[in-house]
Amino acid sequence: IGLAWLALHAIALFVVWRTAGIDVRDPRVLVAVSALLYGSMTFMLSSALKSSVLVLFERGDLDLLLSSPLPSHSIFTVRLGTVALGTAGLYLFFLAPFAHAGALLGHVGWLAVYPVVLGTATVVACAAMLLTLGLVRLIGARRTRIVAQVIGALAGALIFILSQLFAQFSRSME
């Protein structure tokens, strides 16, 4: 894993060096970055939803924790933090090399990757936890697990379909 991360740093250094002259205010760049952020948030939501179901119901220790003298607010806060960090971990693994390469080349704005990914993962984890609790209230814990898996599959399918639509429209515009 460490060698892969070092290889990602080398790739990121090359990419940041080659894209240093691009105007970030160009509408095409803004649309591309917005599309990447939307796609990432969709995948984050599906993984956070799966993690929320796991930490709330599949571990089987929630009843024990809620009967302990600890406040339930603290228990759910820790569980939510776990979901948020778990969701952000994969994205930071792949995007942190770009932040490091940008900082190394003098573009400190690339360090904004950290707060953007952590903030996005926190918002998405909160939404996933609320969605999980709402689904449990509506349809029960057992069915919520199935619905979470279906939503995760649909999120992946939606990204695939959108990429195919983008490819189709780009060919028709030529």
Secondary structure as GFF3:
##gff-version 3
##sequence-region A 1 174
A	DSSP	alpha_helix	2	18	.	.	.	ID=ss1
A	DSSP	alpha_helix	27	53	.	.	.	ID=ss2
A	DSSP	pi_helix	54	58	.	.	.	ID=ss3
A	DSSP	alpha_helix	62	66	.	.	.	ID=ss4
A	DSSP	alpha_helix	72	104	.	.	.	ID=ss5
A	DSSP	three_ten_helix	108	112	.	.	.	ID=ss6
A	DSSP	alpha_helix	113	139	.	.	.	ID=ss7
A	DSSP	alpha_helix	141	172	.	.	.	ID=ss8
###
